[in-house]
């Protein structure tokens, strides 16, 4: 196991500002999960996975696969 590697898991929203039809701007918020891979205290990679109000089985499988890959990376198997 490599103690220099960490995986951080955070539930957070991403915001995007887009122009609307009236010429002003609208801010949209998307909930999701961020997986951050850290080596020796320094972020090395970040993956954001959207999480809708009604997640599907496919959404769950994508999250499980991303967590699995991150944890394998953490213990040095990937």
N, C-alpha and C positions, 0 to 999 in steps of 0.2 A: 504494500500500500504506500502511496506517495502522500505524505502529510503536507506537501507544498501545494497540492491541488484541492480546490474546494468547488462545490456547486451551490450556488445561491438560487433559491426559488422564491419568486415574489408574484403576488397577484396585484396587478396594476392596470391602469387605463392609458391608452395612447390617444392623443388628441390631434385632429387634423382640421385645419381651417381651409374652407373652400369658398369660392365666390358663389353667391346665389343669383337667382334670376333678376332680382331688383338692383343689382350692382353693389350690394354690400357683401359681407362675408358671414358665413355660418361655421360654427365650430362643432364638429362631431366627435364623440367620445366612444372608443371601442375598448371594452374590458378584455383582459387577457392575462396570460401567465408569462413571466420573463424568467428564463434560465440563463444564469451568468456563470461561465467557467472562469475560475480565478487561479492563477499560478503565483505562488509566493506573494500573495496580497495584491496582485495587479490583475484587473480584469483582462482576460485573453479573448473571450468570445461571448456573444450574447445572442440568444434566440428568443423571439417573442412569438407566442402562439395565441391567436384570437380565441376568445371564449364567449360564445353567444348566450342569449337569454335561455335558449332551448338547445343545449348541446346534443349532438347526435352521437350515435355509437362510433361513427367515423372520427368525430372530434376527440372522443375519449381515446381511441386507438392511437391517434397522432400524438396526444399528450403522453400516453404511456410509453410509446416508442422513443420520444424525445427525452423523457426522464431516464429510461433505460440506458440510452446512449450516453447521457451525461454522467450517470453513476458508474458506468463501465469506464469512461474516461477518468473519473475521479480515482478509481482504484488501479489505474494503469493498464487496463485490459483493452483499451481502444485508443 
